[in-house]
Amino acid sequence: MCKKRKKKEYADDDGRTIANMNVDGMPWYNPNKEENDEKKKRMEELKITRKEKRAMILGAYLAYLPMFLTAIAAFVIVMLLIALWLA
């Protein structure tokens, strides 16, 4: 059984950011960080239900299904041609 570690609390920490670490060239660099934060806040305000979220995900999967099936069919055709050529 794992015990959860308690976060250390510092008396002088008020949650403010002193230096912006979003530096060009770093792997986490995001030039539009403020815009993305604003978009994220707007999305949280939408209050999408679980059922609506599942419907959106299903719609996205159904949109990509023809491309996925085409790729699988092309792979199968190539494998059949290779099998016929080597036989």
RAMOKA-V130593 format. One record per backbone hydrogen bond with DSSP energy under -1.0 kcal/mol. CO is the residue of the C=O (numbers start at 1). NH is the residue of the N-H. If there is no record, write none. Layout:
<<CO,NH> <CO,NH>>
This chain:
<<10,13> <21,23> <23,26> <26,29> <30,33> <32,36> <33,37> <34,38> <35,39> <36,40> <37,41> <38,42> <39,43> <40,44> <41,45> <49,53> <50,54> <51,55> <52,56> <53,57> <54,58> <55,59> <56,60> <57,61> <58,62> <59,63> <60,64> <61,65> <64,68> <65,69> <66,70> <67,71> <68,72> <69,73> <70,74> <71,75> <72,76> <73,77> <74,78> <75,79> <76,80> <77,81> <78,82> <79,83> <80,84> <81,85> <82,86>>
